[in-house]
Amino acid sequence: MGRTSRKRSTSASRAIIASAALILGGGGLVAVNVHASAGEGASGSPPDRSWNAGTQMSTIDCPDVGNELPDVPDEARGEVDRELAAMDTQITEAYQQFADRKDEMSRDPNLVENAVLGPLKDKRTAGIDRISTAIGRSADRPERLDGLAPCSLRADDDNASGTDGGSGQAGDQADSRRAEQGQAQDGGRGGDNGQGRQGNGPEAPDFVDIQSVQPDVDKPRLRRGASRGTFTTDCGRNENGKFNPDNVIVAPGVSNGAHHMHDYVGNQANDAFADDDDLANGDTTCRNQGDRSTYYWPVLRLQNGTAENDAAADGGGKDQNVGEIQTPSQVTLKFVGNPTGKVTAMPRFLRIITGDAKAFTNGDANANASWSCTGFENRQLKDKYPICPDGSQVVRSFAFQSCWDGRNTDSANHRTHVAFARADGRCPNGFKAIPQLVQRIVYDVPPGPGFAVDSFPEQLHKPVTDHGDFINVFDDNLMKKVVSCVNGGRRCR
């Protein structure tokens, strides 16, 4: 679907968090590829292991081919992006089949390999070959990509290790809500058309009481010559309800390339098919019309049993993203300086992705979103959702990469043309400092477990998968003002 418009309720019932790990029972050994840690690298095929069928195997884990690609020639970029998007769809379909047939698979463990993992490997092998061929027409054909074709089953680490809700009172609060709600929601997929709780996460251990977290924010010391100013752009809170499940950066030209819904503020022309000209000429929700940049992130939903308009649509219920989409109570988009020196202008149409939508299976090397609560923002969480006390609101924030290679507005994996500053605030060699986008998004949701960000289905709505996307479409004069304000130590709007 292109867009969803909807009415938004101002009150929401408390939701329950229920475990939806897929338990393959029977006590036997399942002779399929499985593993329990997302920390294993994606540069080779997953290990073969025998896995006790009583273990909770929750999802399908595939190496991220996009992260392993060499430079992709411009001539091949479109074809490669489409093949990578097709692989995401294949994983989604395989995960769906795994979820739908779990009872059969518990009776016939070989079915996992024969019906899910084997066919998925064959499809991925063919896709990798097409990617290699496309690159090979203009550059050296990449080697050793075939090892990325096999996928495996994996357990939800928190559940596999027997944790009971993380630190604090997350587990107790979730259990309490189960008792309160009883069988009010029969959950997940099935006959409720996606109107019940999400059937594939999150889990009680994905939440933690923010008051039990120790302060952990440590910023680099500002040095002489630092760029201390800020520029804030006001682009609203997506009050007009622009959503779609596309990702024009990662999957241009592919509808539902994200398999989850995004909130959009700023540029209103953004969909899978928008090119730079479309963005340059698009309307903007930004107060300063010189900023036609696009800012987008996965929506946050309450799992309160309310049917959303996308309950039967791509990116919504079809991709196991269900519940009531929440409009942020506040969105702040601020550009800040570098603690060691001056910044230079961003190039127009620079694309930056921060965080990793597949961090649950990829590992957290590229995870970058932070979760907290108002009044407690010196405590930041990467892999847990916060349980905020009464009167405090949920905060998710993204500090984007602030160093640019000086040449490219994008790269094959959409990451290597930009970089994070080092711990001392300096950019890596060969990179120059640019104004750093810092997004802060606040939600007034009921205290306790009961919300989640949209995700790829197999990522189980884990908080570590949160991410933000940005395309710079400032006009030249306004970008000059941004740089002048930041370098001059002024606070501008």
N, C-alpha and C positions, 0 to 999 in steps of 0.2 A: 504494500500500500504506500502511496506517496505521502499522505499527511493524515493525521488524526485530529479531529476537533472534538471537544468534549466539554461537558460541564464539570466543574470541580466542586466537591463538597467541602464545607468548612469544618466539618467534624468527621472523625473517623473512629470506628470501634477498635479496641485493642485486638491484636492479631496473635495467633499462636505460631510457634516454630515447631515443626514436626520433622523427625528424621525420615528421610526418604532414600537412604542408602539401599542399594539393591543387594539383597542377601541371597546368595546362591546356596541354599541349604543342602543337607544330605550327608555332610561329614566326610565325603570322599575327597579325592584330589582332582583338581581341574587341570587338564593338560593344555593350558593356553598361556600365552605371554601375559604376565601380570606383574605389576610392581606397586610399591606403596609410597615412593618418595618422588616428589617433583624436582628434587635437587639433582637428579641424574641428568647429564648433559644431553643435548639434542643432536649431537654431532654424529651419533651412531645409532644402530638399531637397539631397541629395548632388549634387556636380557631375558632369556628363557628361564622360567622358574615354575616349579609345581606350587600350587597355591591351595591351601585348605579351603574347601568349598563353603565352610562356615564363616569364612572371612567376609566382611562387607566390602564388596567390589562395586564402587559407586559410579565409575565413569570410564570413558575411553581416552587414552593418552596417546597422542601422535606427535612425533617430532615436528617442529615448526620449520617447514621448508624455507619460508621467506627469510627467516633469520640466518639461514646458512648460505644464501645465494651470494655469489660474487657480484661485481658491478654488472648491471644489466644495461645493454645498449639501449639508447632511446628508441631505436627501431623495434625492439622486442618488448618494451615495457608494457604496452597494452595487452599483448598476448600473455605475457607472464602473469600480470595482475589478474587476468581472467582465470587462468589456470589455478592460481593460488586461491581465488575466491571459490572456484569449483571444489577444491579440496576441503575448504571449510564446510561447504554444503554436504559433501560426502561424510565428513565426521559427524555432522548434525544428524544425518539420516541413519548412520550406523548406531549412534547413541540412542536414537529413537527406537530402533529395532531392538537394541539391547534392553531398553526399559520395557518395551511392550511385551517381550517374550521371556521375561525373567523366570516365570514359572516353568516354561518348557526347558529353559537352560539349566535350571536346578535339577531337572530329571535327566537331562542328557548333556553333560558337560562338554562333549565334543561339538555341540551345536554352536557354542560361542565361537570356536575357531572356524567351523565350516560355514556358518551363516552370517557371521559378522566380521571377524578379524581377517579371515582369508580373502573374501571379496573386497574388503576395504583396501587391503594391501595391493591387490591387483589393480584397482582403480587408481591408487596413488602412484604405483609404478608407471602406469601409462601416462599420468599427468606429469610426473617428473621427466619422463622421456620427451614429452612435448615441450616442456620448459627448456630442457637442454638443447633440443633442436632449434627452438626459437632463438636462444642466445647464440648458438653455434652458427647461425646465418651471418652474424655480424662480428663475432668475437670468438675466442677460444671456447669450445664446448666444455661446460663445467664437468668435473669428475667427482666420483664418489658420492653423488646424490642418491643413488639407489638405496643406500643404507638407511635413508630416511623414510622409506616406504612402509616398513612394518609398524603397526600400532600395538598397544597392549591394553589390558585392563589395569585399573589401579583402584586402590582403596582411598576413601577419604581419610587422610592422615589422622585427623583428630579422632574419628570414630575407631579407626584401626588400633590406635594406641590406647583406647579406653578412657580418654579424657571425659570429664563430666560437665563441661560447660566453661572451661577456661578459668582464669582467675576471676575473683570477684563472685558475683551472685548470678551470673548469666544463666547457668543451668537451672538454679532454683527458680528464677523468675519464669523461665520458659516452662518448667514443669507446672508451676502455679497456674500459668495461663492455660495449659492443657486441661487442668482440673476445672478451671472456670468455664472453658468453652465446651468441654466434653466432645461430643461428636457433631458439633454445630457445623463443622466444615469437613466434608469427606475427602477433600484434598486432591491436589495434583491434577491429573488428566482425567480420563474417564468421562462420565456422562454429564459433568457439570459445565462443559464447554470452557474449562479454564477459569471458572468463577471461584473455585475454592483456593486454598493455599497452594503455593507452588509445590509441585510434586518432586522437585529435584533441588531443594535447598532454599535458604541456608539452614544450618544446624545450630543447635544451642551453643556448641563450643565456638561458633563464629562470632559470639557476642561477649563483651566484657564490660563490667561496671567501670566507667571512667574514673570513679573515685578511688579505685584500687590500683590505678596506673601511676607510676612515679613520673614526675616531670622529667622530660628527656630532650627538650629543644636546645640545641647548641648551635648558634650562628657564628660564622667566621667574624673575626675582629675587623672593624673598618680601619683601613690603613690611610695614611696621608695620600691625597689624590683620589680617594674613592668617589664614585658617583653616587651621591646620597639622595637625589631627588626622586620623585614619583610622578607618574602620569596615570590618572584613573579615567577610564572610559565607561560611561553608563549606557548599557545596552538592554536594560530591562531584565525580566525574570522568566521570559518565555510565557508571558501572560496571554499571548495570542495563540498558544498551543501549536507551535510548529514541531512536528515529530516526523521522523521516518527511520527505517532500519537500514539506511544506506551508509556507506563510508566512502566519500569521494576521494579521500587520500589513499586508502589501502585497496579499495576495490572500485576504481572508477569504471563507469559504464555497466555496473552489475547491480540490479535491484536486489534489495535485502542482503547486501554484502556484509552487513554486520551481524545479522541474525539477532539483533536486539534493538530496541528503540533508543534514539538519541533525542535529547533536548537541544534546541538550537536557539542561540541569541545572536544578534548582529545580522549577518547577511541572510536574506530570505530566499535567495536563489539556490541555496545549497541542496542538491540531491545527487544521486549517483552519476548523473549525466552532465553536471555543471562543469564547464571549463573556465579558464581564467577570464575570458571575455564575459561570460555569464556572471561571474562573481563581481567583476569590475562594474557591471551595469545593474547589478541587483539592488533591490531596496534593502534598507538596513533598519533595525530597531535601535541602533545607537543614536544617542542624542546628538552627538557631533557627526554630521553626515559625511565628514571626511573619513570616518572609520566604517568601511564596508567589510571589515574582517568577519570571518565566521568562527564562532566559538561553540563547540558542542561536546556533549558528554552523555553517558548512559543515564536514562531516567531512573529515578528512585520510586519504588512502589510500596504502598502499604499492602500487606497480605491480610486483608480484612474481609475477604469473600466478595468484594464488590467487583462486578463485571466491568471491565474497561471496553472502550469502543474497539480495541484491537484484539479482543479475546479470541477471535477466529481468524486473525490476520498474520501474515508474515511479520516476524520481529516481535509479535505479541504472543498470543496463546499458541500459535503454531510452533513457536520456538521456545515454549515453556516459560515465557515471561508473562505472568498474570498478576492481577491486583490493580489497585487504584494508583494511577500516576500522580505524583505529588509536584505541585508547583513550588519552587523554592520560595521561602519567605524573604530571602535576600541573595543577590548575586553581586559580588565585587570583582571587577576585572582591573587589576593594577599592574603597571609596568614599573619595575624597580631597577636600580643600578647594580654595579659590580663593586664589591668591597675593596678591590685593589686598584681600580683605575677607571678611566672613562669608557663609555660604550659607543659603538658605532651603529648607524641605522640598519635596521633589518631590510633585506631586499623585499620588494613587493612579490607576493604570492609564495613567500616562504611557508613551508608546511612543517608543522611540528606535532608529533604525537608524544605524549608523556604518559608513563604507565604502560601496562601490558594487559590487554584483554584476555590473554591466555596464560596468565601468571600461575594459575593453579596447577596446570600441567607443565608449563615451560620452566617453572621455578621463578624465584622472585628477583632475578638479576635486573630486570627492567621495571619492576614494580615501583610506583612512585606516588600514588595517591596517599593522602593522609586523612584519617578520621578522628574527630574529636567532638567536644561539646562546648557551647558558649560558656565562658567562665572557667574553662579548663584547657585552653588552647596551648598551654605549655606542656601538654601531654598529648602526644600524637601516636596514632595506631596505624600500622600498615596492613596487617592481616586479620584484624578484628573490627567488627562494628561496635560502636560505643553504646552502652546503656547510660543515658543521661538522667540526672536527677530531675525532679519536678522543677519547672521553671527554666530549664536549660534546653537548648535546641541542638540538634545534630548538625555538625559542620564537616563538610568534606572539602579538601583543598588540594590544589595542584600547583607545584612550583615547576614551571617548564624549563627545559634546557636553555641555558643563557650564553652559549658559545656557538659560533657559526664558522664553517670552514672557509668562508670568504668567497665561495664559488657557486655552490649548488643550492637550489631551492628545495630539492628533494633528493632522495637516494633510493637504491634498490630495496633496502629493508626499511626505508623511511626513518632511519635513525642516525646513520653514520655521518650525515652532513651537518648535524648539530651534536653538541655534547654538553654535559654538565661541567660546571667549574669544579676544580679540585677542592679538597678540604680547606685549603688556605684561601680559596676564592679566586685563584688564578685559572685562566683557561688553559687547556692542554696546548702543547706546541702545535702551531699551524692553525689555531682557532683564534677568533677575535670575539671580544665581549659585545653582546647586544642587549638591549633592554629585556629584562626577564619578565615574562608574563606570570603573574601569581593570581590564580583563581580561588575564590572562597565562596562556597555555596552553602547556604543555611536552610534547614528544613524544620518546620514546626510539626513534629510527629509525636504520637503518644510515647511516653517513656517506656523503655524496655524493648525486648525483641519484638519483631513484627514488621520489619521493613527489609528491603534488599535492592541492590542495583540490578538492572538488567544485565544479562551476560549471554555469551554463547551457551547453548544448553549443557554441553559437557563440562562447562566450567563451574556449574553448581552454584552460581550466584555468590561466589566467595568475594569478600571485600577486597582481597589482594588483587582482583582482576579489574578494579576500577581504573579509569583512564580518562584523559582529556585530549581533545584535538583542536588545532588552531591553524587557520590560514590567514596570513597577514594581507589585508587589502586596505591598509592605510594609504591615503593619497600622499604624494611626496611632501607637500607642505606640512601636513599634520605629523608625519613621521619625523620631520626636522624639528617640530615643536617638542615631540616626545623626547628626542635625544637632547635637545637644549635644556628641557626641564630636568631630566634625570642628571645630566652632567653638571648643571648649574645649581643643584641642591634645592630646587624649588618643588613645591607640591602643586601640580596643575591638573586641570580637568579639560 
